[in-house]
Amino acid sequence: MSKRMKILAVCGMGVGTSMLLKMQIDKVIKTLGITADVELADISTARGLAVSADLIITSSELAERIGDVKAPIVSVSNFMDLEGITKGVRTALNLSE
């Protein structure tokens, strides 16, 4: 992918958990060779920021609360599961293994 993507890491409050998720996403995109900016957001501002996002990654519980947005949403049940996050990103972006 040559275009710089915008990835949104969403958690309930937009502070601690999203920072942990951002660090995991940074590892995943580096491994996959994706050039992206990862932004943090809480659930209340995620919908507005999602307008310009290429991908949204959040917990399974919050995914449905983001609503109808154009960007694919990757639901993660365990923010420490790099393999699960990688699989979700690959699937959402149609990347082969």
FIZADREN-71215 format. One record per atom (N, C-alpha, C): residue number from 1; residue in three letters; atom name; x, y, z. Coordinates in nm, 2 decimals. Example, Ala and Ser with C-alpha at 12.3 -4.5 7.8 and 13.67 -1.06 7.14 Angstrom:
2
- n:res:atom:px:py:pz
- 1:ALA:N:1.32:-0.57:0.78
- 1:ALA:CA:1.23:-0.45:0.78
- 1:ALA:C:1.32:-0.33:0.78
- 2:SER:N:1.28:-0.22:0.71
- 2:SER:CA:1.37:-0.11:0.71
- 2:SER:C:1.29:0.00:0.79
This chain:
97
- n:res:atom:px:py:pz
- 1:MET:N:0.08:-0.12:0.00
- 1:MET:CA:0.00:0.00:0.00
- 1:MET:C:0.09:0.12:0.00
- 2:SER:N:0.07:0.21:-0.09
- 2:SER:CA:0.15:0.33:-0.10
- 2:SER:C:0.09:0.45:-0.03
- 3:LYS:N:-0.04:0.46:-0.03
- 3:LYS:CA:-0.11:0.57:0.04
- 3:LYS:C:-0.10:0.56:0.19
- 4:ARG:N:-0.07:0.68:0.25
- 4:ARG:CA:-0.07:0.68:0.40
- 4:ARG:C:-0.21:0.67:0.45
- 5:MET:N:-0.24:0.56:0.53
- 5:MET:CA:-0.37:0.54:0.58
- 5:MET:C:-0.39:0.61:0.71
- 6:LYS:N:-0.52:0.63:0.75
- 6:LYS:CA:-0.55:0.68:0.88
- 6:LYS:C:-0.63:0.57:0.95
- 7:ILE:N:-0.57:0.52:1.06
- 7:ILE:CA:-0.64:0.42:1.14
- 7:ILE:C:-0.68:0.48:1.27
- 8:LEU:N:-0.80:0.45:1.31
- 8:LEU:CA:-0.85:0.50:1.44
- 8:LEU:C:-0.86:0.39:1.54
- 9:ALA:N:-0.79:0.41:1.66
- 9:ALA:CA:-0.80:0.32:1.77
- 9:ALA:C:-0.90:0.37:1.87
- 10:VAL:N:-1.01:0.30:1.89
- 10:VAL:CA:-1.12:0.35:1.97
- 10:VAL:C:-1.14:0.27:2.10
- 11:CYS:N:-1.15:0.34:2.21
- 11:CYS:CA:-1.18:0.28:2.34
- 11:CYS:C:-1.29:0.36:2.41
- 12:GLY:N:-1.33:0.32:2.52
- 12:GLY:CA:-1.44:0.38:2.59
- 12:GLY:C:-1.41:0.53:2.63
- 13:MET:N:-1.29:0.55:2.68
- 13:MET:CA:-1.26:0.68:2.73
- 13:MET:C:-1.15:0.75:2.65
- 14:GLY:N:-1.09:0.68:2.56
- 14:GLY:CA:-0.99:0.75:2.47
- 14:GLY:C:-0.85:0.77:2.53
- 15:VAL:N:-0.82:0.71:2.64
- 15:VAL:CA:-0.69:0.73:2.70
- 15:VAL:C:-0.61:0.60:2.71
- 16:GLY:N:-0.62:0.53:2.82
- 16:GLY:CA:-0.53:0.42:2.84
- 16:GLY:C:-0.54:0.30:2.75
- 17:THR:N:-0.67:0.25:2.73
- 17:THR:CA:-0.69:0.13:2.65
- 17:THR:C:-0.66:0.16:2.50
- 18:SER:N:-0.69:0.28:2.46
- 18:SER:CA:-0.67:0.31:2.32
- 18:SER:C:-0.52:0.33:2.29
- 19:MET:N:-0.44:0.37:2.39
- 19:MET:CA:-0.30:0.38:2.38
- 19:MET:C:-0.23:0.24:2.37
- 20:LEU:N:-0.28:0.15:2.45
- 20:LEU:CA:-0.24:0.01:2.44
- 20:LEU:C:-0.27:-0.04:2.30
- 21:LEU:N:-0.39:-0.02:2.26
- 21:LEU:CA:-0.43:-0.07:2.12
- 21:LEU:C:-0.35:0.00:2.01
- 22:LYS:N:-0.32:0.13:2.03
- 22:LYS:CA:-0.23:0.20:1.93
- 22:LYS:C:-0.09:0.13:1.92
- 23:MET:N:-0.04:0.10:2.03
- 23:MET:CA:0.10:0.04:2.03
- 23:MET:C:0.09:-0.10:1.96
- 24:GLN:N:-0.01:-0.17:1.98
- 24:GLN:CA:-0.03:-0.30:1.92
- 24:GLN:C:-0.05:-0.28:1.77
- 25:ILE:N:-0.13:-0.18:1.73
- 25:ILE:CA:-0.16:-0.16:1.59
- 25:ILE:C:-0.03:-0.11:1.52
- 26:ASP:N:0.05:-0.03:1.59
- 26:ASP:CA:0.18:0.01:1.53
- 26:ASP:C:0.27:-0.11:1.50
- 27:LYS:N:0.27:-0.21:1.59
- 27:LYS:CA:0.35:-0.33:1.56
- 27:LYS:C:0.29:-0.41:1.44
- 28:VAL:N:0.16:-0.42:1.43
- 28:VAL:CA:0.10:-0.49:1.32
- 28:VAL:C:0.12:-0.42:1.19
- 29:ILE:N:0.10:-0.29:1.18
- 29:ILE:CA:0.12:-0.23:1.05
- 29:ILE:C:0.27:-0.23:1.01
- 30:LYS:N:0.36:-0.22:1.10
- 30:LYS:CA:0.50:-0.23:1.07
- 30:LYS:C:0.53:-0.37:1.01
- 31:THR:N:0.48:-0.48:1.07
- 31:THR:CA:0.49:-0.61:1.02
- 31:THR:C:0.43:-0.63:0.88
- 32:LEU:N:0.32:-0.57:0.86
- 32:LEU:CA:0.25:-0.58:0.73
- 32:LEU:C:0.30:-0.48:0.62
- 33:GLY:N:0.39:-0.39:0.66
- 33:GLY:CA:0.44:-0.29:0.57
- 33:GLY:C:0.34:-0.19:0.53
- 34:ILE:N:0.25:-0.15:0.62
- 34:ILE:CA:0.15:-0.05:0.59
- 34:ILE:C:0.20:0.08:0.65
- 35:THR:N:0.18:0.19:0.57
- 35:THR:CA:0.21:0.32:0.61
- 35:THR:C:0.09:0.38:0.66
- 36:ALA:N:0.08:0.42:0.79
- 36:ALA:CA:-0.04:0.47:0.85
- 36:ALA:C:-0.01:0.56:0.97
- 37:ASP:N:-0.11:0.65:0.99
- 37:ASP:CA:-0.11:0.73:1.11
- 37:ASP:C:-0.22:0.66:1.20
- 38:VAL:N:-0.19:0.63:1.32
- 38:VAL:CA:-0.28:0.58:1.41
- 38:VAL:C:-0.33:0.68:1.51
- 39:GLU:N:-0.45:0.71:1.51
- 39:GLU:CA:-0.51:0.82:1.60
- 39:GLU:C:-0.59:0.75:1.71
- 40:LEU:N:-0.59:0.81:1.83
- 40:LEU:CA:-0.67:0.76:1.94
- 40:LEU:C:-0.80:0.84:1.95
- 41:ALA:N:-0.90:0.77:1.99
- 41:ALA:CA:-1.04:0.83:2.01
- 41:ALA:C:-1.12:0.76:2.11
- 42:ASP:N:-1.20:0.84:2.18
- 42:ASP:CA:-1.30:0.78:2.27
- 42:ASP:C:-1.43:0.75:2.19
- 43:ILE:N:-1.51:0.67:2.24
- 43:ILE:CA:-1.63:0.63:2.17
- 43:ILE:C:-1.72:0.75:2.13
- 44:SER:N:-1.72:0.85:2.21
- 44:SER:CA:-1.81:0.97:2.18
- 44:SER:C:-1.76:1.05:2.06
- 45:THR:N:-1.63:1.06:2.04
- 45:THR:CA:-1.58:1.13:1.92
- 45:THR:C:-1.54:1.05:1.80
- 46:ALA:N:-1.55:0.91:1.82
- 46:ALA:CA:-1.51:0.82:1.71
- 46:ALA:C:-1.59:0.84:1.58
- 47:ARG:N:-1.72:0.86:1.60
- 47:ARG:CA:-1.81:0.87:1.48
- 47:ARG:C:-1.76:0.99:1.39
- 48:GLY:N:-1.73:1.10:1.45
- 48:GLY:CA:-1.69:1.22:1.38
- 48:GLY:C:-1.55:1.20:1.31
- 49:LEU:N:-1.46:1.14:1.39
- 49:LEU:CA:-1.33:1.11:1.33
- 49:LEU:C:-1.33:1.00:1.23
- 50:ALA:N:-1.43:0.92:1.23
- 50:ALA:CA:-1.44:0.80:1.14
- 50:ALA:C:-1.46:0.85:1.00
- 51:VAL:N:-1.51:0.97:0.98
- 51:VAL:CA:-1.54:1.02:0.84
- 51:VAL:C:-1.42:1.02:0.76
- 52:SER:N:-1.30:1.05:0.82
- 52:SER:CA:-1.18:1.05:0.74
- 52:SER:C:-1.09:0.93:0.76
- 53:ALA:N:-1.13:0.83:0.84
- 53:ALA:CA:-1.05:0.72:0.87
- 53:ALA:C:-1.06:0.61:0.76
- 54:ASP:N:-0.95:0.54:0.74
- 54:ASP:CA:-0.95:0.43:0.64
- 54:ASP:C:-0.98:0.29:0.71
- 55:LEU:N:-0.96:0.29:0.84
- 55:LEU:CA:-0.98:0.17:0.92
- 55:LEU:C:-1.01:0.21:1.06
- 56:ILE:N:-1.10:0.14:1.13
- 56:ILE:CA:-1.13:0.16:1.27
- 56:ILE:C:-1.10:0.03:1.34
- 57:ILE:N:-1.03:0.03:1.45
- 57:ILE:CA:-1.01:-0.08:1.53
- 57:ILE:C:-1.05:-0.05:1.68
- 58:THR:N:-1.14:-0.14:1.73
- 58:THR:CA:-1.19:-0.12:1.86
- 58:THR:C:-1.23:-0.25:1.92
- 59:SER:N:-1.28:-0.25:2.04
- 59:SER:CA:-1.33:-0.37:2.11
- 59:SER:C:-1.46:-0.42:2.05
- 60:SER:N:-1.49:-0.54:2.07
- 60:SER:CA:-1.61:-0.60:2.02
- 60:SER:C:-1.73:-0.53:2.08
- 61:GLU:N:-1.72:-0.49:2.21
- 61:GLU:CA:-1.83:-0.42:2.27
- 61:GLU:C:-1.86:-0.28:2.21
- 62:LEU:N:-1.76:-0.21:2.17
- 62:LEU:CA:-1.78:-0.08:2.12
- 62:LEU:C:-1.81:-0.07:1.97
- 63:ALA:N:-1.77:-0.17:1.90
- 63:ALA:CA:-1.79:-0.17:1.75
- 63:ALA:C:-1.93:-0.13:1.71
- 64:GLU:N:-2.03:-0.19:1.77
- 64:GLU:CA:-2.17:-0.16:1.73
- 64:GLU:C:-2.21:-0.02:1.76
- 65:ARG:N:-2.14:0.04:1.86
- 65:ARG:CA:-2.18:0.18:1.90
- 65:ARG:C:-2.12:0.29:1.81
- 66:ILE:N:-2.03:0.25:1.73
- 66:ILE:CA:-1.97:0.35:1.64
- 66:ILE:C:-2.07:0.39:1.53
- 67:GLY:N:-2.15:0.29:1.49
- 67:GLY:CA:-2.26:0.32:1.40
- 67:GLY:C:-2.22:0.29:1.25
- 68:ASP:N:-2.29:0.35:1.16
- 68:ASP:CA:-2.27:0.33:1.02
- 68:ASP:C:-2.17:0.42:0.97
- 69:VAL:N:-2.05:0.37:0.94
- 69:VAL:CA:-1.94:0.45:0.89
- 69:VAL:C:-1.89:0.38:0.76
- 70:LYS:N:-1.82:0.46:0.68
- 70:LYS:CA:-1.77:0.40:0.55
- 70:LYS:C:-1.64:0.31:0.58
- 71:ALA:N:-1.57:0.34:0.68
- 71:ALA:CA:-1.44:0.27:0.70
- 71:ALA:C:-1.48:0.13:0.76
- 72:PRO:N:-1.40:0.03:0.72
- 72:PRO:CA:-1.42:-0.10:0.79
- 72:PRO:C:-1.38:-0.10:0.94
- 73:ILE:N:-1.46:-0.17:1.02
- 73:ILE:CA:-1.43:-0.18:1.16
- 73:ILE:C:-1.38:-0.32:1.20
- 74:VAL:N:-1.26:-0.32:1.26
- 74:VAL:CA:-1.21:-0.44:1.31
- 74:VAL:C:-1.24:-0.45:1.46
- 75:SER:N:-1.31:-0.56:1.50
- 75:SER:CA:-1.35:-0.58:1.64
- 75:SER:C:-1.24:-0.67:1.70
- 76:VAL:N:-1.19:-0.63:1.81
- 76:VAL:CA:-1.08:-0.70:1.88
- 76:VAL:C:-1.13:-0.74:2.02
- 77:SER:N:-1.12:-0.87:2.05
- 77:SER:CA:-1.17:-0.91:2.18
- 77:SER:C:-1.06:-0.90:2.29
- 78:ASN:N:-0.93:-0.91:2.24
- 78:ASN:CA:-0.82:-0.90:2.33
- 78:ASN:C:-0.71:-0.81:2.27
- 79:PHE:N:-0.69:-0.69:2.33
- 79:PHE:CA:-0.60:-0.60:2.28
- 79:PHE:C:-0.45:-0.64:2.28
- 80:MET:N:-0.42:-0.75:2.35
- 80:MET:CA:-0.29:-0.80:2.36
- 80:MET:C:-0.26:-0.91:2.25
- 81:ASP:N:-0.36:-0.95:2.18
- 81:ASP:CA:-0.36:-1.06:2.08
- 81:ASP:C:-0.31:-1.00:1.95
- 82:LEU:N:-0.18:-0.99:1.93
- 82:LEU:CA:-0.12:-0.94:1.80
- 82:LEU:C:-0.17:-1.02:1.68
- 83:GLU:N:-0.18:-1.15:1.70
- 83:GLU:CA:-0.22:-1.24:1.59
- 83:GLU:C:-0.37:-1.21:1.55
- 84:GLY:N:-0.45:-1.19:1.65
- 84:GLY:CA:-0.59:-1.16:1.62
- 84:GLY:C:-0.61:-1.02:1.55
- 85:ILE:N:-0.53:-0.92:1.60
- 85:ILE:CA:-0.53:-0.79:1.54
- 85:ILE:C:-0.48:-0.80:1.40
- 86:THR:N:-0.37:-0.87:1.38
- 86:THR:CA:-0.32:-0.88:1.24
- 86:THR:C:-0.42:-0.95:1.15
- 87:LYS:N:-0.48:-1.05:1.19
- 87:LYS:CA:-0.58:-1.12:1.11
- 87:LYS:C:-0.70:-1.03:1.07
- 88:GLY:N:-0.74:-0.95:1.17
- 88:GLY:CA:-0.85:-0.86:1.15
- 88:GLY:C:-0.81:-0.75:1.05
- 89:VAL:N:-0.69:-0.70:1.06
- 89:VAL:CA:-0.65:-0.59:0.96
- 89:VAL:C:-0.63:-0.65:0.83
- 90:ARG:N:-0.57:-0.77:0.82
- 90:ARG:CA:-0.56:-0.84:0.68
- 90:ARG:C:-0.69:-0.86:0.62
- 91:THR:N:-0.79:-0.90:0.69
- 91:THR:CA:-0.92:-0.93:0.64
- 91:THR:C:-0.99:-0.80:0.60
- 92:ALA:N:-0.98:-0.70:0.68
- 92:ALA:CA:-1.05:-0.57:0.65
- 92:ALA:C:-0.99:-0.50:0.53
- 93:LEU:N:-0.86:-0.52:0.51
- 93:LEU:CA:-0.79:-0.45:0.40
- 93:LEU:C:-0.77:-0.54:0.28
- 94:ASN:N:-0.82:-0.67:0.29
- 94:ASN:CA:-0.81:-0.76:0.18
- 94:ASN:C:-0.66:-0.79:0.14
- 95:LEU:N:-0.58:-0.81:0.25
- 95:LEU:CA:-0.44:-0.84:0.23
- 95:LEU:C:-0.42:-0.99:0.24
- 96:SER:N:-0.33:-1.04:0.15
- 96:SER:CA:-0.30:-1.19:0.15
- 96:SER:C:-0.20:-1.21:0.26
- 97:GLU:N:-0.18:-1.34:0.30
- 97:GLU:CA:-0.09:-1.37:0.40
- 97:GLU:C:0.05:-1.40:0.34
